[in-house]
Amino acid sequence: MKKMSCFSSLLVLLCLYNLSFLEALNGGFSVEIIHRDSPKSPFYSSSETKFQRVSNALRRSINRGNHFSKSMVFPNTVSATVIPDLGEYLMSYAVGTPARKVFGALDTGSDIIWMQCEPCRNCFKQDTPLFNPSKSTTYKTIPCNSTICHSVLGTFCSSSSITKNCKYDISYGDGSFSHGDLSVETLTLGSTNGSPIPLPRTAIGCGHNNSINFKGINSGIVGLGRGPVSLINQLGSSAGWKFSYCLVPATLNSNVSSRLNFGDAAVVQGPGTVSTPLFSKPQQVFYYLTLEGLSLGSHRRLFGSSLLIFGGEGNIVIDSGTTLTLLPDDVYKWLESAVSHAVKLKPVQDPNQVLGLCYKGTLDKLDIPVITAHFRGANVLLHPMNTFVEVADKVWCLAFQPTQDGAVFGNLAQQNLLVGYDLKKNTVSFKQTDCTKM
């Protein structure tokens, strides 16, 4: 893989993990991830109805899609476009020595792990204490002349700085930002088998000046994107450059958490597994797939000309932080028309005035046909729970949106799929799975 080779020297420096860490990774490991609307989530509000949560998720999804669009059209104008408070899944981990528990928004569209740190000149409201690097025996800033400092997008060194430490500066599409020190620290993940996974000398951003619309106890971002200091690239060969997740449908059991897997535990294989090539683009940290068309029942349509304007190969981002699936206007119009012909009921209005095609009833009574997403070399079946969302009592809407640019395969479409990323082989694999039983 061409991109992997350019990271090799950097990853050698980052992956100086001790023997106990390598032993812990034997066979891979899994961590719990929590949907932000789950009762386990620090964002959970018991005063909100489930439909208010759905409405908020749809709003976040559309806003996030708009920022993906800006990045694809103007790829050199920002270093990242993920909007952190729009992230849908959270991961708990510990930072420092002694270790202190924090929450981070998990994101496949971000390329760095960062959190708020003392001293903080400007920070968003955080209910728990900020991380204080001066109280950790394993925290170290990264010097300006280091390989890491020159390999990460958005880093710089201030000529006025006495310490000559490497700084990072992340600007997001909505005007949010995080500025601070690029550092190394020990992170500890709580694996699902009960054995903590220490990650010594992990490169992180220690943010001293942050402006983002977070709330609650969330501390920052855990980036899983393609950049050299994302979590997966720092794990590198220790995890075989592999990760996977299985997202539990919130409508089935919001008390069951989803899983994020690394290494051998992340391999997706067996009957029913399909795989599609993964594409990278210059100055982009997103994961791109090629969507060739859609089918509804026996009706299939390819969208070569529409999808070519999205860049040909690698025309759609697969994203864990976007709820809806965003499609080119004419692709969406065909899908909406095909669904309306297949469902023999009179459409109703979305009370939120967000989604275009809605029906009154229960999901099992709507008799919605399976929609198939035809990725290159992989036909992924999308069942009604992947393609419709309940926005009000017994009101179900098609969970797709038209977009002028920036097509996105969202997380609702990925629920009850085991989705595996192999960054060495450059593939994404899908397998139909009951994620509640993972």
Residue, then its C-alpha position, 0 to 999 in steps of 0.5 A: m500500500k503506497k500510503m502505508s509506506c510513507f507512514s512507516s518511519l513515523l509508526v516505528l517511532l509511535c509504536l514503541y509498545n512494551l512486551s505486556f502490551l504486545e501480549a495483550l494484543n495477541g488474538g486482537f481485542s474489542v472495546e465497548i462503544i456507546h451510542r450517544d442516545s443510549p442510557k449509558s451515554p453521558f449525553y443521555s437525557s431522560s427528559e427527552t422522548k425517543f422521537q426528540r432524540v431521533s429529530n436531533a440525530l437527523r439534524r446532526s446528520i444533515n449538518r455533518g453531511n454539509h461539512f463533508s461536502k465542503s471538504m470534498v469540494f475544497p479539500n485543501t481549505v481545512s485539515a479536518t471537517v468532522i464536527p465533533d458534537l455530531g459524532e454518534y458513538l462514544m468510547s471510554y478510555a483512560v489517559g495518563t499515569p495515574a490513569r484517569k477515565v475520559f470519554g471521546a467521540l469516536d470518528t472514522g472521519s477524524d485523524i487525531i486523538w485529542m482532549q481538553c487539557e489544563p491550563c485551558r485558555n478557552c474550553f467548552k463546558q466539561d462536567t468532569p475535571l480537565f486532564n492535567p498533564s503536569k500530574s501525569t508521569t508519562y506525559k511528554t510534549i513532542p519537540c519541533n524537530s521530531t518526525i511526528c511533528h512534520s508528518v501530521l497535518g495541521t502542526f506547526c512550531s511558533s517562533s516565539s515559543i520558548t519551549k519549541n514544542c510541536k503545536y497542532d491546530i485543527s479547524y472544523g467546517d463550522g468554525s469550531f477548532s482545537h489548538g494545543d500541544l502535540s504530545v505523547e501519553t499512555l492511553t488505556l482501553g478497557s477491553t470487553n474481556g476485562s483486561p485493560i489494553p495499555l497504549p504507551r507513547t500514543a500521540i495525542g493532542c492536548g487542547h488548551n484552546n477549544s471551541i466546540n459545541f460539546k456538553g456533559i463529560n465528553s472530553g474530545i475526539v478519538g480519530l479512526g481516520r486515515g491520518p498517521v496519528s489516528l488510533i488505528n494507524q498508531l496501533g499499526s502492525s500490532a493490530g494488523w491495520k485492521f478494525s471493525y465494528c458492529l452497530v446495535p440498532a437502537t430500536l432493538n435494545s438501547n441498553v446493549s452496547s456496540r463493539l469496536n474490534f482491533g487486530d485478529a478480532a476485527v477480521v470479517q470472514g465466513p459465509g455471506t461476507v462481501s468485500t469492496p476496495l477502499f480508496s484514499k484521496p490526497q489531503q483526505v482522512f475519510y474512507y472512500l468506497t465506490l457505489e455503482g448503483l442500487s436495487l429495490g427488489s428486482h429493480r436495479r439501476l446503475f448510476g455511472s454518470s451521476l456518481l462520476i461527478f462525485g469522483g468516479e472511484g471512491n465516490i462515497v464516504i463510509d462514515s460512523g458519525t452520520t446517521l442518514t445516507l446521503l445520495p446524489d439528487d437523481v439517485y435519491k429521486w429514483l430510490e424515493s420513486a421506487v420505494s413509493h411504488a413498492v409500498k402500497l400505502k399513502p405517504v404522510q408528512d414528516p412532522n420534523q419536515v426533514l425527510g421526504l417519504c414517510y408512512k404511518g404504520t408499524l415497520d413489519k406492516l409496511d412490507i418494505p422490500v430490501i434495498t441493495a447497495h451495489f458497491r464494487g464487488a460487494n452487494v450489501l443488503l439493507h433491510p427495513m431497519n437500515t433504510f427507515v427510521e421512526v420519527a414519530d409514533k408509528v411514522w416511519c421515513l426513508a432514511f436517505q437524503p439528496t445531496q448536491d455533493g459529498a455522498v455518505f453511507g451513514n451508520l443507520a444503513q450499517q446497523n446489524l452489519l459487521v463492518g471490517y476495515d483492512l488498511k493493508k489490503n485496502t478493503v472494507s468487508f460486510k457481513q450480516t450479523d446480529c450485533t446484539k449477540m457479538 
